[in-house]
Amino acid sequence: MGERRLRIGLQVWGQYVTWDELMSIGAEIDAFGFDELWSNDHFLPLAAGTDGADGGLEGPVFEGWSILFGWAARTRQARMGCLVSGAGYRNPGLLVKMATALDHATGGRAALGLGGGWFGPEHRAFGWAFPPLGQRIDRFAEAAQICRGLLEGEAVTVEGTWFTTDGARNDPPPVQARLPLVIGGSGEKRTLRIVAETADIWNADGDSPESLARRNAILDGHCRDVGRDPATIERTVGLPPPLIRATRDAAVEALTAVLERQAIDRAAAERAARASPFADTAEAVIAQLRAYRDAGASAVMFDFPAPYDHATLEALAGPVRSALAGAS
């Protein structure tokens, strides 16, 4: 029996970039045959995985769902969605309608990503409530249940603390028989319970393969507690930016230059680049990805900031994907 295939996807950052560049890279990723093409859902620039992640950056950011609809006309095969939309700034009923429209626009390639919301500066800047973590998880749980009911084709009535619906329906239904609900986050007690109760796909925060395997087992336990077959939930993982070169040093230097274009100072950009196990040779990246596959991931979603590195795309689409092709 051959190795299980690992799908490769990109989460394209929509900041410090032009609209034409965004549209071109989406079409290029799709033309290379990547399995997944995702936007992110933020309203202020941030640099996840660096010292600048928690605010303080200024600059242009395109809205994530608008990016997806732009890509819809330029792509043919990749699954698409926002990884992920925050429950604090996306009404769940409207979000389901948006994802359903995207599913029709793409001929059945949409996914609906949902999370609790973690980036406080954008909530405060745009006037959205940013309560303490426990309350954000409560809000997230309500939103996930509403999304699940609407995606199941039910008439949904909810009198919740955070959301209210009165006989809401999702009509027309998606093109797909089951448009997947993707839950992002890795909180072991509550978030993974929400995954077990509502999700088709769990997208884990980027972490080590060992941590992913441990949390996979925890999710399996939540599934058993709610009477669900763990195999019905796909396991994916978000990973830091890849940058592939002939040597580790050359890859780190190139990724540092990319991150500097995200308005991060050079020292912070270099620290982030050196911390990434995916700024390396193709052989080293393949070894890392095999470890994630062995830990239970069926797909990886690489962060992909501008300026978009075409040599890395070619390497991922060529030797890396070939080495991870496994059994069909």
N, C-alpha and C positions, 0 to 999 in steps of 0.2 A: 504494500500500500504506500503510495507516494505521500510527500509532505503536503499539509494543508496550505492552500494558496493564501497569501496575505495581500489584501487590496491596499493600494496606495492612493491617498488623496491629499489635496492642498487646501488650507484655509488662507485665502488671499486677504491680506490686510488692505483696507480701503482708505488708507491715510498717506499723506505726503506723496500723492500720485495723481495723475490726470485721469479724467474719465476715459479718454481714448486708450491710455495705457492699461487701465482696468479691463476694458472690453477686449483688448488684444490678448492679454494674458489669459483671460478666461477661455477664449477661442483656442489659444495655443495648448493649454492644459487639456482641453477636450480632444483636440486633434492628436495629441500624443497618446490618447487612450487611457488616461488616468480614470480611476473608478469614481472618484469623489471630487467635487468642486464646491467649496463652501466660502461664503463671506463671513465676516464677523459683525456683531450687532452693537456698535458703540457710536457715541456721538461726540466724544472728545478723544484726541489721540492718546494712546498709551503704548507702552512697550513691555508687554508681558515677558517675564523672565529676566528683566534688567532692573537696575536701580530706579528707573523712571516709570515703573509700572503703576504706581499709585497716584499719579497726577502730577501736575506742574508743567506738562508739555503743552505747547500751543501749535496749532496748525490745522490744515484742511483734513476733513474726514467725510467721505461719502456714506450715505445711509445704506445699510446692508441689504435690505429687501429690494430696494431700487436697483442695486447692483445685480441681484439675482434675475430680475425681470429683464435687465439689459442683456445678461448672458443667455437668457432663454432663447433668444432669436439667433444666437451665434454658436450654439452647441447642439450636439446630437446624441450623446450617450452618457455623460457623467451624471450621477445623482447629485442633487443640489439642495442647499438649505443654508440657513444662518446657524453658526455654531458658537453660542446658542443665543436666543432672544431671552431677555430678562423679564420675569413676571412683573416687575415693578413698573415697566414702561411699555408693555404690550398686553392689551386686553386679550384674554384667551379666546373669546369668541371671534374677535376680529382677526386674531392670529391664525386661527383655523381657516377662516375665509381666505386670507392671504395665501396660505400654503396650498389651499385647494385651487385657487386661481393659478398659482405657479405650476401645479401639477398638470393643469390643462394646457398651460403655455408650453410646457416641456414634453408633452405626450406621456406623462406618467413617471417623471423622474424627481419629484420633489420629496423632501423630508421636512418635518417640522421640529426644529430644535428649541428646547425650553430649559431655562435654568433659573436659579433664585435671584441672580443679580448680585454683583459683588463690588462694582466700581463706583464708590460713593461720589467722587467729584462730578460725574456726568448726571447722576440723579439730582444732586443739589443745583447744578448749573441750569438744568432744564425744568426744575420745579417738581420732580417726582419724589414721592416719599421714600426715605431710606431708613426704615426702622431697624432696631437691633436684629442680629442674625436670626434668633429664634422666630421672630415675627416674619422675617423675610422667608424663612422656610415654610411657615404656616401659609403665607400668601402663595408661594410656589406650589404647595400641595393642592390648594384649592384650584389654581390655574390648571395644573396637570389633570385633575379629575374632570374639569370642564372640557378640556381638549380631548381627553379620552372618550368621553360620552359623545361629543359632536362627531369625532372621527368614526365612532361606531354607528353613526346614523341615527342616534337617539334624539328625542326631544328632551332638552336639558333644562331643568329648573333647579336653581340653586339660590338659597338665601344664605350667603356666606358672610364672613367677617370682611372679606376683601373684594369679593365679586358677587354680583347678582345676575341671574339669568331667569327668564320666564318663558319656557317653552321654546328655547332657541333651537334651531335646526341648521344643519350645514347642507344647503341645497343650491346648486347641484352638488352631488358627491364628487370625490376625487376620481380621476381616471383609474388609478391603481385600486385594486380590490382592498388593499389596506395601506393607506399612506402612513409611513412609519413616524411614530412619535419618538424623538430622540431626547433623552434626558441627560444633561451635562452636569458633572459634579461628582465628588467622591466622598462626601460625608457618610460615614459608615453606618450610623444609627438611623438617621432620618432620610437623607437623600437616596441612599440605596434602597430604603424601604419604598420610597415613591417610585423608584425605578421598577421594583418588583411588582408594584400595584398597577402601573400605568404604561410603562415604556415598551417599545419594540426594540429600541437600541439604547445601550448605555455608552456614552462617551466619557471616558475617565480623564481626569486631569493628568497632564504629563507627569509621570513618575517612573521609578525604576521598574523593570520587569518583575522583580521580586515583590514589590508592593502591589503591582497590578494583579499578580497571581493570588496574593492574600485577600485582596478586596473582591476578586472574582468569587472566591470561596464564601465570603461574607454575603455577597449578593445571592449566591445559590441558597444560602440559609434563609434569607428573607423570602425568596421565591417559595421555598417549601412551607414557610410559615403562612403564606397567603394562598397556598394551594395551587401554585403555578409551576409548570415545568421550566426549570432554568434554561433549557435549550431553546426556549422560544424568545429569548432576549439576546440579540447580537451584542458583542462586546467590541468597542472601538476605543482608541486612545489618541488624545491630542498630544503632539510632540513639538519641541522647539524647532526653529528654522534649520533646514538642512543646507549645507554648502559643501559640495564635493569637488575636490581637487586631487592632484597627484600626490600631495603630501599633507599631513595634518597641519603643519605651520602655514602652508599656503591657503588652506581652507579657513583657518582661523583668521588670517589677515583679510581674506575676502569677505567673510561674514562680519568682521568688525567694520569694514567700510560700508556694508549694507546697513548695519544698525546705526551707524553715524548719520545716515540719511534720514533716520527716524527721529532726528533732533536729540539724540542721546550723546553725551560727551564721550570722548574717545576712551577714557579709562573704563567707564561703565560698559561701553560697547564691547571692549576687548574682554572684560571679565565674563560677560554673557556669552561671547563667542567661544571662549575657552571652556566654559561650563557645558557647552552643548556637545553631546556625544555624536552628533550628526554633522559637525564641521570636521570632516575627515576624508579619508580615501573611500572609494566605492566599496572596497573590501571590508573596511571597518564599519561602514554604515550597514552593509548586508548582515554582518555578524550581530549588530545591535538589533536590527529588525527581526532576525530569527529568534532572538531572545524574547521579544514582545509577542511574536507569534506563539512561541512555546508557552508563554504565560497566559494565553487564551485570547489574544486579540485577533479579530478577523480583518481589521482594517486599521491603518494609522492615518491621522490627519496632521500633516506638517503645517505649522505656521509658515507663511510665505510673504515676507514684507518686500516692498519696493526699495531699491531698484531690483526687479525680478531677475534672478540669475539663470540664464538660459542654458548654460553648461550643466548646471545642477539638474534642471529638468531633463536634459538629454540623458544624463547618467541614470537618473531615477527611472526613466522610461525604458532605458536600454539594459545595461548590465545588472542594475539592481533588481529591476522587475523580473528579468529572466532568471536570476538566481533564486527568487522567491516565488516562482510560478507554481511549484508544487503540483498537486493533483487538481484537476479541474472539477 
